[in-house]
Amino acid sequence: MQQNRLFDAEWMAAPSFHAAWTVITMQALSQQYGRFRFLFWISTLLVCASCVLTGSHAIADVLIGMVLAILSGDM
């Protein structure tokens, strides 16, 4: 995991755009294919968990990215 941080700049941490884009995609797909909404949520949570578990982001980075995506989808 420390090798992941070797090439990252300090300013690249928050918010997590991995989480944000995944949530935005999940929202769009859920509108189009509502019966698969549960699967889209599962895949979104797995991507967000992988961001934290690989050491690429802190939990706060992922949560902020998710909140920003949800708020932008409501506009």
mmCIF file of the N, C-alpha and C atoms, coordinates in Angstrom:
data_MODEL
# 
_entry.id   MODEL 
# 
loop_
_atom_site.group_PDB 
_atom_site.id 
_atom_site.type_symbol 
_atom_site.label_atom_id 
_atom_site.label_alt_id 
_atom_site.label_comp_id 
_atom_site.label_asym_id 
_atom_site.label_entity_id 
_atom_site.label_seq_id 
_atom_site.pdbx_PDB_ins_code 
_atom_site.Cartn_x 
_atom_site.Cartn_y 
_atom_site.Cartn_z 
_atom_site.occupancy 
_atom_site.B_iso_or_equiv 
_atom_site.pdbx_formal_charge 
_atom_site.auth_seq_id 
_atom_site.auth_comp_id 
_atom_site.auth_asym_id 
_atom_site.auth_atom_id 
_atom_site.pdbx_PDB_model_num 
ATOM 1   N N  . MET A 1 1  ? 0.806   -1.188 0.000   1.00 0.00 ? 1  MET A N  1 
ATOM 2   C CA . MET A 1 1  ? 0.000   0.000  0.000   1.00 0.00 ? 1  MET A CA 1 
ATOM 3   C C  . MET A 1 1  ? 0.854   1.258  0.000   1.00 0.00 ? 1  MET A C  1 
ATOM 4   N N  . GLN A 1 2  ? 1.996   1.197  0.613   1.00 0.00 ? 2  GLN A N  1 
ATOM 5   C CA . GLN A 1 2  ? 2.841   2.380  0.656   1.00 0.00 ? 2  GLN A CA 1 
ATOM 6   C C  . GLN A 1 2  ? 3.311   2.764  -0.734  1.00 0.00 ? 2  GLN A C  1 
ATOM 7   N N  . GLN A 1 3  ? 3.432   1.801  -1.638  1.00 0.00 ? 3  GLN A N  1 
ATOM 8   C CA . GLN A 1 3  ? 3.825   2.129  -3.000  1.00 0.00 ? 3  GLN A CA 1 
ATOM 9   C C  . GLN A 1 3  ? 2.757   2.954  -3.695  1.00 0.00 ? 3  GLN A C  1 
ATOM 10  N N  . ASN A 1 4  ? 1.494   2.775  -3.330  1.00 0.00 ? 4  ASN A N  1 
ATOM 11  C CA . ASN A 1 4  ? 0.432   3.602  -3.901  1.00 0.00 ? 4  ASN A CA 1 
ATOM 12  C C  . ASN A 1 4  ? 0.661   5.069  -3.597  1.00 0.00 ? 4  ASN A C  1 
ATOM 13  N N  . ARG A 1 5  ? 1.173   5.364  -2.424  1.00 0.00 ? 5  ARG A N  1 
ATOM 14  C CA . ARG A 1 5  ? 1.378   6.741  -1.988  1.00 0.00 ? 5  ARG A CA 1 
ATOM 15  C C  . ARG A 1 5  ? 2.633   7.382  -2.586  1.00 0.00 ? 5  ARG A C  1 
ATOM 16  N N  . LEU A 1 6  ? 3.534   6.600  -3.143  1.00 0.00 ? 6  LEU A N  1 
ATOM 17  C CA . LEU A 1 6  ? 4.769   7.157  -3.684  1.00 0.00 ? 6  LEU A CA 1 
ATOM 18  C C  . LEU A 1 6  ? 4.516   8.150  -4.805  1.00 0.00 ? 6  LEU A C  1 
ATOM 19  N N  . PHE A 1 7  ? 3.495   7.910  -5.601  1.00 0.00 ? 7  PHE A N  1 
ATOM 20  C CA . PHE A 1 7  ? 3.251   8.736  -6.772  1.00 0.00 ? 7  PHE A CA 1 
ATOM 21  C C  . PHE A 1 7  ? 2.090   9.703  -6.589  1.00 0.00 ? 7  PHE A C  1 
ATOM 22  N N  . ASP A 1 8  ? 1.469   9.700  -5.422  1.00 0.00 ? 8  ASP A N  1 
ATOM 23  C CA . ASP A 1 8  ? 0.347   10.593 -5.159  1.00 0.00 ? 8  ASP A CA 1 
ATOM 24  C C  . ASP A 1 8  ? 0.833   11.908 -4.580  1.00 0.00 ? 8  ASP A C  1 
ATOM 25  N N  . ALA A 1 9  ? 0.227   12.983 -5.029  1.00 0.00 ? 9  ALA A N  1 
ATOM 26  C CA . ALA A 1 9  ? 0.488   14.284 -4.428  1.00 0.00 ? 9  ALA A CA 1 
ATOM 27  C C  . ALA A 1 9  ? -0.433  14.442 -3.221  1.00 0.00 ? 9  ALA A C  1 
ATOM 28  N N  . GLU A 1 10 ? -0.020  15.236 -2.262  1.00 0.00 ? 10 GLU A N  1 
ATOM 29  C CA . GLU A 1 10 ? -0.814  15.434 -1.053  1.00 0.00 ? 10 GLU A CA 1 
ATOM 30  C C  . GLU A 1 10 ? -2.174  16.055 -1.355  1.00 0.00 ? 10 GLU A C  1 
ATOM 31  N N  . TRP A 1 11 ? -2.249  16.883 -2.384  1.00 0.00 ? 11 TRP A N  1 
ATOM 32  C CA . TRP A 1 11 ? -3.486  17.603 -2.687  1.00 0.00 ? 11 TRP A CA 1 
ATOM 33  C C  . TRP A 1 11 ? -4.502  16.742 -3.422  1.00 0.00 ? 11 TRP A C  1 
ATOM 34  N N  . MET A 1 12 ? -4.195  15.498 -3.714  1.00 0.00 ? 12 MET A N  1 
ATOM 35  C CA . MET A 1 12 ? -5.099  14.647 -4.488  1.00 0.00 ? 12 MET A CA 1 
ATOM 36  C C  . MET A 1 12 ? -6.046  13.829 -3.613  1.00 0.00 ? 12 MET A C  1 
ATOM 37  N N  . ALA A 1 13 ? -6.168  14.126 -2.336  1.00 0.00 ? 13 ALA A N  1 
ATOM 38  C CA . ALA A 1 13 ? -6.898  13.251 -1.432  1.00 0.00 ? 13 ALA A CA 1 
ATOM 39  C C  . ALA A 1 13 ? -8.407  13.483 -1.400  1.00 0.00 ? 13 ALA A C  1 
ATOM 40  N N  . ALA A 1 14 ? -8.831  14.696 -1.146  1.00 0.00 ? 14 ALA A N  1 
ATOM 41  C CA . ALA A 1 14 ? -10.264 14.910 -0.905  1.00 0.00 ? 14 ALA A CA 1 
ATOM 42  C C  . ALA A 1 14 ? -10.851 15.893 -1.894  1.00 0.00 ? 14 ALA A C  1 
ATOM 43  N N  . PRO A 1 15 ? -12.046 15.694 -2.343  1.00 0.00 ? 15 PRO A N  1 
ATOM 44  C CA . PRO A 1 15 ? -12.890 14.522 -2.163  1.00 0.00 ? 15 PRO A CA 1 
ATOM 45  C C  . PRO A 1 15 ? -12.480 13.402 -3.110  1.00 0.00 ? 15 PRO A C  1 
ATOM 46  N N  . SER A 1 16 ? -12.970 12.236 -2.856  1.00 0.00 ? 16 SER A N  1 
ATOM 47  C CA . SER A 1 16 ? -12.671 11.092 -3.715  1.00 0.00 ? 16 SER A CA 1 
ATOM 48  C C  . SER A 1 16 ? -13.561 11.136 -4.952  1.00 0.00 ? 16 SER A C  1 
ATOM 49  N N  . PHE A 1 17 ? -12.949 11.396 -6.089  1.00 0.00 ? 17 PHE A N  1 
ATOM 50  C CA . PHE A 1 17 ? -13.724 11.406 -7.325  1.00 0.00 ? 17 PHE A CA 1 
ATOM 51  C C  . PHE A 1 17 ? -14.041 9.985  -7.790  1.00 0.00 ? 17 PHE A C  1 
ATOM 52  N N  . HIS A 1 18 ? -13.290 8.990  -7.283  1.00 0.00 ? 18 HIS A N  1 
ATOM 53  C CA . HIS A 1 18 ? -13.677 7.596  -7.548  1.00 0.00 ? 18 HIS A CA 1 
ATOM 54  C C  . HIS A 1 18 ? -15.070 7.354  -6.964  1.00 0.00 ? 18 HIS A C  1 
ATOM 55  N N  . ALA A 1 19 ? -15.256 7.796  -5.736  1.00 0.00 ? 19 ALA A N  1 
ATOM 56  C CA . ALA A 1 19 ? -16.556 7.621  -5.084  1.00 0.00 ? 19 ALA A CA 1 
ATOM 57  C C  . ALA A 1 19 ? -17.623 8.475  -5.753  1.00 0.00 ? 19 ALA A C  1 
ATOM 58  N N  . ALA A 1 20 ? -17.284 9.713  -6.065  1.00 0.00 ? 20 ALA A N  1 
ATOM 59  C CA . ALA A 1 20 ? -18.271 10.622 -6.656  1.00 0.00 ? 20 ALA A CA 1 
ATOM 60  C C  . ALA A 1 20 ? -18.772 10.115 -8.006  1.00 0.00 ? 20 ALA A C  1 
ATOM 61  N N  . TRP A 1 21 ? -17.860 9.749  -8.882  1.00 0.00 ? 21 TRP A N  1 
ATOM 62  C CA . TRP A 1 21 ? -18.280 9.277  -10.210 1.00 0.00 ? 21 TRP A CA 1 
ATOM 63  C C  . TRP A 1 21 ? -19.041 7.960  -10.129 1.00 0.00 ? 21 TRP A C  1 
ATOM 64  N N  . THR A 1 22 ? -18.678 7.122  -9.170  1.00 0.00 ? 22 THR A N  1 
ATOM 65  C CA . THR A 1 22 ? -19.401 5.865  -9.006  1.00 0.00 ? 22 THR A CA 1 
ATOM 66  C C  . THR A 1 22 ? -20.835 6.122  -8.554  1.00 0.00 ? 22 THR A C  1 
ATOM 67  N N  . VAL A 1 23 ? -21.017 7.067  -7.634  1.00 0.00 ? 23 VAL A N  1 
ATOM 68  C CA . VAL A 1 23 ? -22.367 7.401  -7.170  1.00 0.00 ? 23 VAL A CA 1 
ATOM 69  C C  . VAL A 1 23 ? -23.178 8.034  -8.294  1.00 0.00 ? 23 VAL A C  1 
ATOM 70  N N  . ILE A 1 24 ? -22.570 8.928  -9.063  1.00 0.00 ? 24 ILE A N  1 
ATOM 71  C CA . ILE A 1 24 ? -23.274 9.560  -10.187 1.00 0.00 ? 24 ILE A CA 1 
ATOM 72  C C  . ILE A 1 24 ? -23.699 8.508  -11.206 1.00 0.00 ? 24 ILE A C  1 
ATOM 73  N N  . THR A 1 25 ? -22.808 7.577  -11.500 1.00 0.00 ? 25 THR A N  1 
ATOM 74  C CA . THR A 1 25 ? -23.137 6.500  -12.438 1.00 0.00 ? 25 THR A CA 1 
ATOM 75  C C  . THR A 1 25 ? -24.250 5.622  -11.883 1.00 0.00 ? 25 THR A C  1 
ATOM 76  N N  . MET A 1 26 ? -24.175 5.319  -10.587 1.00 0.00 ? 26 MET A N  1 
ATOM 77  C CA . MET A 1 26 ? -25.202 4.504  -9.948  1.00 0.00 ? 26 MET A CA 1 
ATOM 78  C C  . MET A 1 26 ? -26.560 5.194  -10.030 1.00 0.00 ? 26 MET A C  1 
ATOM 79  N N  . GLN A 1 27 ? -26.594 6.498  -9.808  1.00 0.00 ? 27 GLN A N  1 
ATOM 80  C CA . GLN A 1 27 ? -27.861 7.229  -9.876  1.00 0.00 ? 27 GLN A CA 1 
ATOM 81  C C  . GLN A 1 27 ? -28.444 7.177  -11.286 1.00 0.00 ? 27 GLN A C  1 
ATOM 82  N N  . ALA A 1 28 ? -27.602 7.383  -12.284 1.00 0.00 ? 28 ALA A N  1 
ATOM 83  C CA . ALA A 1 28 ? -28.080 7.371  -13.672 1.00 0.00 ? 28 ALA A CA 1 
ATOM 84  C C  . ALA A 1 28 ? -28.579 5.985  -14.071 1.00 0.00 ? 28 ALA A C  1 
ATOM 85  N N  . LEU A 1 29 ? -27.822 4.959  -13.718 1.00 0.00 ? 29 LEU A N  1 
ATOM 86  C CA . LEU A 1 29 ? -28.230 3.598  -14.065 1.00 0.00 ? 29 LEU A CA 1 
ATOM 87  C C  . LEU A 1 29 ? -29.488 3.173  -13.305 1.00 0.00 ? 29 LEU A C  1 
ATOM 88  N N  . SER A 1 30 ? -29.618 3.631  -12.070 1.00 0.00 ? 30 SER A N  1 
ATOM 89  C CA . SER A 1 30 ? -30.800 3.286  -11.283 1.00 0.00 ? 30 SER A CA 1 
ATOM 90  C C  . SER A 1 30 ? -32.062 3.904  -11.869 1.00 0.00 ? 30 SER A C  1 
ATOM 91  N N  . GLN A 1 31 ? -31.934 5.092  -12.448 1.00 0.00 ? 31 GLN A N  1 
ATOM 92  C CA . GLN A 1 31 ? -33.092 5.715  -13.092 1.00 0.00 ? 31 GLN A CA 1 
ATOM 93  C C  . GLN A 1 31 ? -33.487 4.946  -14.345 1.00 0.00 ? 31 GLN A C  1 
ATOM 94  N N  . GLN A 1 32 ? -32.494 4.468  -15.066 1.00 0.00 ? 32 GLN A N  1 
ATOM 95  C CA . GLN A 1 32 ? -32.753 3.754  -16.316 1.00 0.00 ? 32 GLN A CA 1 
ATOM 96  C C  . GLN A 1 32 ? -33.188 2.305  -16.081 1.00 0.00 ? 32 GLN A C  1 
ATOM 97  N N  . TYR A 1 33 ? -32.533 1.658  -15.132 1.00 0.00 ? 33 TYR A N  1 
ATOM 98  C CA . TYR A 1 33 ? -32.774 0.234  -14.865 1.00 0.00 ? 33 TYR A CA 1 
ATOM 99  C C  . TYR A 1 33 ? -33.086 0.041  -13.381 1.00 0.00 ? 33 TYR A C  1 
ATOM 100 N N  . GLY A 1 34 ? -34.233 0.514  -12.956 1.00 0.00 ? 34 GLY A N  1 
ATOM 101 C CA . GLY A 1 34 ? -34.605 0.542  -11.544 1.00 0.00 ? 34 GLY A CA 1 
ATOM 102 C C  . GLY A 1 34 ? -34.604 -0.802 -10.843 1.00 0.00 ? 34 GLY A C  1 
ATOM 103 N N  . ARG A 1 35 ? -34.925 -1.861 -11.573 1.00 0.00 ? 35 ARG A N  1 
ATOM 104 C CA . ARG A 1 35 ? -35.006 -3.158 -10.896 1.00 0.00 ? 35 ARG A CA 1 
ATOM 105 C C  . ARG A 1 35 ? -33.635 -3.694 -10.492 1.00 0.00 ? 35 ARG A C  1 
ATOM 106 N N  . PHE A 1 36 ? -32.565 -3.112 -11.033 1.00 0.00 ? 36 PHE A N  1 
ATOM 107 C CA . PHE A 1 36 ? -31.207 -3.528 -10.670 1.00 0.00 ? 36 PHE A CA 1 
ATOM 108 C C  . PHE A 1 36 ? -30.552 -2.565 -9.673  1.00 0.00 ? 36 PHE A C  1 
ATOM 109 N N  . ARG A 1 37 ? -31.349 -1.685 -9.094  1.00 0.00 ? 37 ARG A N  1 
ATOM 110 C CA . ARG A 1 37 ? -30.834 -0.658 -8.174  1.00 0.00 ? 37 ARG A CA 1 
ATOM 111 C C  . ARG A 1 37 ? -29.984 -1.266 -7.058  1.00 0.00 ? 37 ARG A C  1 
ATOM 112 N N  . PHE A 1 38 ? -30.420 -2.389 -6.510  1.00 0.00 ? 38 PHE A N  1 
ATOM 113 C CA . PHE A 1 38 ? -29.682 -3.036 -5.427  1.00 0.00 ? 38 PHE A CA 1 
ATOM 114 C C  . PHE A 1 38 ? -28.270 -3.416 -5.872  1.00 0.00 ? 38 PHE A C  1 
ATOM 115 N N  . LEU A 1 39 ? -28.135 -3.959 -7.070  1.00 0.00 ? 39 LEU A N  1 
ATOM 116 C CA . LEU A 1 39 ? -26.809 -4.326 -7.586  1.00 0.00 ? 39 LEU A CA 1 
ATOM 117 C C  . LEU A 1 39 ? -25.932 -3.097 -7.802  1.00 0.00 ? 39 LEU A C  1 
ATOM 118 N N  . PHE A 1 40 ? -26.541 -2.003 -8.251  1.00 0.00 ? 40 PHE A N  1 
ATOM 119 C CA . PHE A 1 40 ? -25.772 -0.771 -8.454  1.00 0.00 ? 40 PHE A CA 1 
ATOM 120 C C  . PHE A 1 40 ? -25.271 -0.221 -7.122  1.00 0.00 ? 40 PHE A C  1 
ATOM 121 N N  . TRP A 1 41 ? -26.101 -0.312 -6.078  1.00 0.00 ? 41 TRP A N  1 
ATOM 122 C CA . TRP A 1 41 ? -25.674 0.132  -4.757  1.00 0.00 ? 41 TRP A CA 1 
ATOM 123 C C  . TRP A 1 41 ? -24.536 -0.742 -4.231  1.00 0.00 ? 41 TRP A C  1 
ATOM 124 N N  . ILE A 1 42 ? -24.644 -2.044 -4.422  1.00 0.00 ? 42 ILE A N  1 
ATOM 125 C CA . ILE A 1 42 ? -23.590 -2.960 -3.967  1.00 0.00 ? 42 ILE A CA 1 
ATOM 126 C C  . ILE A 1 42 ? -22.269 -2.636 -4.656  1.00 0.00 ? 42 ILE A C  1 
ATOM 127 N N  . SER A 1 43 ? -22.302 -2.452 -5.972  1.00 0.00 ? 43 SER A N  1 
ATOM 128 C CA . SER A 1 43 ? -21.059 -2.150 -6.696  1.00 0.00 ? 43 SER A CA 1 
ATOM 129 C C  . SER A 1 43 ? -20.499 -0.796 -6.276  1.00 0.00 ? 43 SER A C  1 
ATOM 130 N N  . THR A 1 44 ? -21.369 0.164  -6.000  1.00 0.00 ? 44 THR A N  1 
ATOM 131 C CA . THR A 1 44 ? -20.915 1.476  -5.532  1.00 0.00 ? 44 THR A CA 1 
ATOM 132 C C  . THR A 1 44 ? -20.218 1.350  -4.185  1.00 0.00 ? 44 THR A C  1 
ATOM 133 N N  . LEU A 1 45 ? -20.821 0.612  -3.280  1.00 0.00 ? 45 LEU A N  1 
ATOM 134 C CA . LEU A 1 45 ? -20.211 0.426  -1.964  1.00 0.00 ? 45 LEU A CA 1 
ATOM 135 C C  . LEU A 1 45 ? -18.892 -0.338 -2.049  1.00 0.00 ? 45 LEU A C  1 
ATOM 136 N N  . LEU A 1 46 ? -18.792 -1.292 -2.963  1.00 0.00 ? 46 LEU A N  1 
ATOM 137 C CA . LEU A 1 46 ? -17.534 -2.026 -3.138  1.00 0.00 ? 46 LEU A CA 1 
ATOM 138 C C  . LEU A 1 46 ? -16.422 -1.122 -3.663  1.00 0.00 ? 46 LEU A C  1 
ATOM 139 N N  . VAL A 1 47 ? -16.744 -0.254 -4.614  1.00 0.00 ? 47 VAL A N  1 
ATOM 140 C CA . VAL A 1 47 ? -15.739 0.682  -5.135  1.00 0.00 ? 47 VAL A CA 1 
ATOM 141 C C  . VAL A 1 47 ? -15.289 1.629  -4.026  1.00 0.00 ? 47 VAL A C  1 
ATOM 142 N N  . CYS A 1 48 ? -16.244 2.149  -3.262  1.00 0.00 ? 48 CYS A N  1 
ATOM 143 C CA . CYS A 1 48 ? -15.896 3.068  -2.176  1.00 0.00 ? 48 CYS A CA 1 
ATOM 144 C C  . CYS A 1 48 ? -15.065 2.372  -1.101  1.00 0.00 ? 48 CYS A C  1 
ATOM 145 N N  . ALA A 1 49 ? -15.419 1.136  -0.785  1.00 0.00 ? 49 ALA A N  1 
ATOM 146 C CA . ALA A 1 49 ? -14.634 0.380  0.195   1.00 0.00 ? 49 ALA A CA 1 
ATOM 147 C C  . ALA A 1 49 ? -13.224 0.120  -0.316  1.00 0.00 ? 49 ALA A C  1 
ATOM 148 N N  . SER A 1 50 ? -13.088 -0.166 -1.603  1.00 0.00 ? 50 SER A N  1 
ATOM 149 C CA . SER A 1 50 ? -11.753 -0.430 -2.148  1.00 0.00 ? 50 SER A CA 1 
ATOM 150 C C  . SER A 1 50 ? -10.880 0.817  -2.112  1.00 0.00 ? 50 SER A C  1 
ATOM 151 N N  . CYS A 1 51 ? -11.483 1.984  -2.253  1.00 0.00 ? 51 CYS A N  1 
ATOM 152 C CA . CYS A 1 51 ? -10.711 3.233  -2.153  1.00 0.00 ? 51 CYS A CA 1 
ATOM 153 C C  . CYS A 1 51 ? -10.068 3.362  -0.779  1.00 0.00 ? 51 CYS A C  1 
ATOM 154 N N  . VAL A 1 52 ? -10.802 2.977  0.250   1.00 0.00 ? 52 VAL A N  1 
ATOM 155 C CA . VAL A 1 52 ? -10.287 3.062  1.618   1.00 0.00 ? 52 VAL A CA 1 
ATOM 156 C C  . VAL A 1 52 ? -9.333  1.909  1.908   1.00 0.00 ? 52 VAL A C  1 
ATOM 157 N N  . LEU A 1 53 ? -9.714  0.701  1.533   1.00 0.00 ? 53 LEU A N  1 
ATOM 158 C CA . LEU A 1 53 ? -8.921  -0.483 1.877   1.00 0.00 ? 53 LEU A CA 1 
ATOM 159 C C  . LEU A 1 53 ? -7.576  -0.535 1.164   1.00 0.00 ? 53 LEU A C  1 
ATOM 160 N N  . THR A 1 54 ? -7.472  0.077  -0.005  1.00 0.00 ? 54 THR A N  1 
ATOM 161 C CA . THR A 1 54 ? -6.187  0.112  -0.705  1.00 0.00 ? 54 THR A CA 1 
ATOM 162 C C  . THR A 1 54 ? -5.305  1.257  -0.232  1.00 0.00 ? 54 THR A C  1 
ATOM 163 N N  . GLY A 1 55 ? -5.844  2.108  0.635   1.00 0.00 ? 55 GLY A N  1 
ATOM 164 C CA . GLY A 1 55 ? -5.066  3.222  1.154   1.00 0.00 ? 55 GLY A CA 1 
ATOM 165 C C  . GLY A 1 55 ? -5.039  4.427  0.242   1.00 0.00 ? 55 GLY A C  1 
ATOM 166 N N  . SER A 1 56 ? -5.858  4.416  -0.794  1.00 0.00 ? 56 SER A N  1 
ATOM 167 C CA . SER A 1 56 ? -5.880  5.542  -1.722  1.00 0.00 ? 56 SER A CA 1 
ATOM 168 C C  . SER A 1 56 ? -6.605  6.744  -1.142  1.00 0.00 ? 56 SER A C  1 
ATOM 169 N N  . HIS A 1 57 ? -7.583  6.503  -0.279  1.00 0.00 ? 57 HIS A N  1 
ATOM 170 C CA . HIS A 1 57 ? -8.370  7.579  0.322   1.00 0.00 ? 57 HIS A CA 1 
ATOM 171 C C  . HIS A 1 57 ? -8.690  7.247  1.766   1.00 0.00 ? 57 HIS A C  1 
ATOM 172 N N  . ALA A 1 58 ? -8.916  8.302  2.540   1.00 0.00 ? 58 ALA A N  1 
ATOM 173 C CA . ALA A 1 58 ? -9.432  8.138  3.897   1.00 0.00 ? 58 ALA A CA 1 
ATOM 174 C C  . ALA A 1 58 ? -10.948 8.012  3.821   1.00 0.00 ? 58 ALA A C  1 
ATOM 175 N N  . ILE A 1 59 ? -11.550 7.549  4.887   1.00 0.00 ? 59 ILE A N  1 
ATOM 176 C CA . ILE A 1 59 ? -13.005 7.394  4.911   1.00 0.00 ? 59 ILE A CA 1 
ATOM 177 C C  . ILE A 1 59 ? -13.688 8.733  4.663   1.00 0.00 ? 59 ILE A C  1 
ATOM 178 N N  . ALA A 1 60 ? -13.164 9.796  5.249   1.00 0.00 ? 60 ALA A N  1 
ATOM 179 C CA . ALA A 1 60 ? -13.762 11.125 5.061   1.00 0.00 ? 60 ALA A CA 1 
ATOM 180 C C  . ALA A 1 60 ? -13.721 11.548 3.596   1.00 0.00 ? 60 ALA A C  1 
ATOM 181 N N  . ASP A 1 61 ? -12.641 11.241 2.882   1.00 0.00 ? 61 ASP A N  1 
ATOM 182 C CA . ASP A 1 61 ? -12.534 11.582 1.458   1.00 0.00 ? 61 ASP A CA 1 
ATOM 183 C C  . ASP A 1 61 ? -13.659 10.930 0.662   1.00 0.00 ? 61 ASP A C  1 
ATOM 184 N N  . VAL A 1 62 ? -13.901 9.662  0.950   1.00 0.00 ? 62 VAL A N  1 
ATOM 185 C CA . VAL A 1 62 ? -14.932 8.907  0.235   1.00 0.00 ? 62 VAL A CA 1 
ATOM 186 C C  . VAL A 1 62 ? -16.317 9.437  0.586   1.00 0.00 ? 62 VAL A C  1 
ATOM 187 N N  . LEU A 1 63 ? -16.557 9.689  1.866   1.00 0.00 ? 63 LEU A N  1 
ATOM 188 C CA . LEU A 1 63 ? -17.868 10.200 2.279   1.00 0.00 ? 63 LEU A CA 1 
ATOM 189 C C  . LEU A 1 63 ? -18.158 11.567 1.668   1.00 0.00 ? 63 LEU A C  1 
ATOM 190 N N  . ILE A 1 64 ? -17.163 12.436 1.632   1.00 0.00 ? 64 ILE A N  1 
ATOM 191 C CA . ILE A 1 64 ? -17.343 13.756 1.024   1.00 0.00 ? 64 ILE A CA 1 
ATOM 192 C C  . ILE A 1 64 ? -17.643 13.617 -0.462  1.00 0.00 ? 64 ILE A C  1 
ATOM 193 N N  . GLY A 1 65 ? -16.930 12.738 -1.143  1.00 0.00 ? 65 GLY A N  1 
ATOM 194 C CA . GLY A 1 65 ? -17.189 12.504 -2.563  1.00 0.00 ? 65 GLY A CA 1 
ATOM 195 C C  . GLY A 1 65 ? -18.591 11.985 -2.808  1.00 0.00 ? 65 GLY A C  1 
ATOM 196 N N  . MET A 1 66 ? -19.040 11.069 -1.952  1.00 0.00 ? 66 MET A N  1 
ATOM 197 C CA . MET A 1 66 ? -20.387 10.521 -2.099  1.00 0.00 ? 66 MET A CA 1 
ATOM 198 C C  . MET A 1 66 ? -21.453 11.588 -1.853  1.00 0.00 ? 66 MET A C  1 
ATOM 199 N N  . VAL A 1 67 ? -21.264 12.400 -0.818  1.00 0.00 ? 67 VAL A N  1 
ATOM 200 C CA . VAL A 1 67 ? -22.239 13.453 -0.506  1.00 0.00 ? 67 VAL A CA 1 
ATOM 201 C C  . VAL A 1 67 ? -22.308 14.475 -1.629  1.00 0.00 ? 67 VAL A C  1 
ATOM 202 N N  . LEU A 1 68 ? -21.165 14.883 -2.147  1.00 0.00 ? 68 LEU A N  1 
ATOM 203 C CA . LEU A 1 68 ? -21.161 15.846 -3.257  1.00 0.00 ? 68 LEU A CA 1 
ATOM 204 C C  . LEU A 1 68 ? -21.876 15.289 -4.480  1.00 0.00 ? 68 LEU A C  1 
ATOM 205 N N  . ALA A 1 69 ? -21.673 14.023 -4.758  1.00 0.00 ? 69 ALA A N  1 
ATOM 206 C CA . ALA A 1 69 ? -22.336 13.402 -5.910  1.00 0.00 ? 69 ALA A CA 1 
ATOM 207 C C  . ALA A 1 69 ? -23.843 13.318 -5.703  1.00 0.00 ? 69 ALA A C  1 
ATOM 208 N N  . ILE A 1 70 ? -24.256 12.960 -4.505  1.00 0.00 ? 70 ILE A N  1 
ATOM 209 C CA . ILE A 1 70 ? -25.692 12.874 -4.220  1.00 0.00 ? 70 ILE A CA 1 
ATOM 210 C C  . ILE A 1 70 ? -26.333 14.249 -4.313  1.00 0.00 ? 70 ILE A C  1 
ATOM 211 N N  . LEU A 1 71 ? -25.666 15.260 -3.767  1.00 0.00 ? 71 LEU A N  1 
ATOM 212 C CA . LEU A 1 71 ? -26.207 16.620 -3.840  1.00 0.00 ? 71 LEU A CA 1 
ATOM 213 C C  . LEU A 1 71 ? -26.259 17.133 -5.271  1.00 0.00 ? 71 LEU A C  1 
ATOM 214 N N  . SER A 1 72 ? -25.260 16.809 -6.064  1.00 0.00 ? 72 SER A N  1 
ATOM 215 C CA . SER A 1 72 ? -25.257 17.274 -7.456  1.00 0.00 ? 72 SER A CA 1 
ATOM 216 C C  . SER A 1 72 ? -26.322 16.562 -8.277  1.00 0.00 ? 72 SER A C  1 
ATOM 217 N N  . GLY A 1 73 ? -26.666 15.345 -7.901  1.00 0.00 ? 73 GLY A N  1 
ATOM 218 C CA . GLY A 1 73 ? -27.715 14.618 -8.599  1.00 0.00 ? 73 GLY A CA 1 
ATOM 219 C C  . GLY A 1 73 ? -29.101 15.152 -8.302  1.00 0.00 ? 73 GLY A C  1 
ATOM 220 N N  . ASP A 1 74 ? -29.253 15.840 -7.177  1.00 0.00 ? 74 ASP A N  1 
ATOM 221 C CA . ASP A 1 74 ? -30.551 16.392 -6.793  1.00 0.00 ? 74 ASP A CA 1 
ATOM 222 C C  . ASP A 1 74 ? -30.835 17.740 -7.435  1.00 0.00 ? 74 ASP A C  1 
ATOM 223 N N  . MET A 1 75 ? -29.876 18.294 -8.111  1.00 0.00 ? 75 MET A N  1 
ATOM 224 C CA . MET A 1 75 ? -30.070 19.626 -8.704  1.00 0.00 ? 75 MET A CA 1 
ATOM 225 C C  . MET A 1 75 ? -30.812 19.549 -10.009 1.00 0.00 ? 75 MET A C  1 
# 
